Amino acid sequence: MSEQTMRAVTVKEFGGPEALTVDRVARPEPLPTEVLVRVHAAGINPVDWKTRAGHGMAGLQTLPLILGWDVSGVVEEVGFGVTTLAPGDEVYAMPWFPRPAGGYAEFVTAPSRQFARKPASLSHVEAAALPLAALTAWQALVDTARVTGGQRVLVHAAAGGVGHLAVQFAKHLGAEVIATAREPRHAWLKELGADETIDYTRQRFEEATGQVDVVIDLIGAADGTDARSVAVARPGGLIVSIPGGVSDALAAAAGQAGVRTSPLLVEPDAAALTAIADLVDSGAVRVEVERTFPLEQAAEAHRLGETNRTRGKLVLEVAQ
Ligand SMILES: NC(=O)c1ccc[n+]([C@@H]2O[C@H](COP(=O)([O-])OP(=O)(O)OC[C@H]3O[C@@H](n4cnc5c(N)ncnc54)[C@H](OP(=O)(O)O)[C@@H]3O)[C@@H](O)[C@H]2O)c1
């Protein structure tokens, strides 16, 4: 065991934001085929605060836990057998998900092939905002719905981390994009490629737009958004239900209407991250970072995230 230690945000008991404490812990060492990455920035996702509170992926973790799945940093050391990365390489990833990855820390280790080259045009903070949200949007639109040009795609919670990337990926795939968000976000969402915007606080979305081929549902059962989405999906269309899987209410309504449904749990995929980096570097996709926090203020970042009003992403700056 290395004598070296590192700063990390740990959870010793599941609970509120105060459960996050900054500690010195042992620095991990890469096994064969793994890399040790010095983390410059760590993205924050709703699954982080859900898990911290004992929900989300808590059942798959052991305490004490270092939270965090999104990292951008620099390869410090490579384990035996690694041939595609070398010390000094700038990489980003969502390693290990849903197993613990320990992203809120100065170092992580993970299989080298879960990492992709960081988009060259982005800072580490911007790159760390991407992996989990971008892979979710990509796996929903590209791998699950197989969206093609001319299709109509409705994105719920379009202003959030996953949503603002889903709008851009759907547009890039040639779709007509309808986005739900509060009105102050509409001009920005149109810049990102939304063709129609709906303020869900003023209008029921199912009364504000015509039939769509695909619904990317980032809300789920709240306000009955999932089952209500059946009303806008064409027969044979698809609702990808992302937050909590396919609820009984959604399954029943969709079954009656001949609408398909799918749950989705994001998976590590370095090849997709490479494709996403190319899109970002080409200028076709951009990432919005609403605010950054130093690692020591992870609890403050969670408090803000849990208000459910984030435009784009929140990111922890780890490197000092
Ligand atoms: N299954 C998976 O693998 C997976 C992966 C990623 C995320 N998720 C889940 O998907 C959800 C979204 O994740 P995220 O990272 O995008 O969250 P986020 O960034 O925290 O989402 C915040 C956004 O949600 C919008 N919003 C809140 N309520 C809304 C509503 N009723 N209708 C439309 N927009 C609403 C807010 O916009 P306004 O202020 O404009 O309302 C805000 O911009 C979370 O529940 C997350 O846990 C699941």
The ligand as an ORCA input file, in Angstrom:
! r2SCAN-3c Opt
* xyz 0 1
  N     -30.734      6.649    -15.944
  C     -29.570      7.285    -16.111
  O     -28.574      6.679    -16.501
  C     -29.480      8.767    -15.841
  C     -28.377      9.476    -16.329
  C     -28.345     10.854    -16.146
  C     -29.370     11.501    -15.460
  N     -30.395     10.772    -14.976
  C     -31.526     11.440    -14.273
  O     -32.152     12.315    -15.210
  C     -32.595     13.483    -14.533
  C     -31.991     14.724    -15.207
  O     -30.578     14.740    -14.997
  P     -29.753     16.080    -15.272
  O     -28.339     15.800    -14.937
  O     -30.058     16.617    -16.611
  O     -30.412     17.013    -14.132
  P     -30.229     18.565    -13.843
  O     -29.156     19.132    -14.686
  O     -30.083     18.730    -12.367
  O     -31.658     19.169    -14.288
  C     -31.987     20.458    -13.901
  C     -32.924     21.038    -14.930
  O     -34.202     20.405    -14.859
  C     -35.159     21.319    -15.341
  N     -36.484     20.940    -14.856
  C     -36.835     20.665    -13.582
  N     -38.137     20.267    -13.531
  C     -38.613     20.310    -14.809
  C     -39.857     19.979    -15.431
  N     -40.911     19.570    -14.699
  N     -39.968     20.068    -16.775
  C     -38.911     20.485    -17.513
  N     -37.706     20.813    -16.998
  C     -37.552     20.722    -15.655
  C     -34.678     22.672    -14.831
  O     -34.994     23.625    -15.809
  P     -35.960     24.855    -15.481
  O     -35.285     25.613    -14.361
  O     -36.069     25.550    -16.775
  O     -37.232     24.228    -15.001
  C     -33.142     22.514    -14.735
  O     -32.478     23.180    -15.774
  C     -32.205     13.311    -13.060
  O     -33.301     12.735    -12.367
  C     -31.068     12.315    -13.128
  O     -30.876     11.593    -11.929
  C     -30.486      9.420    -15.135
*
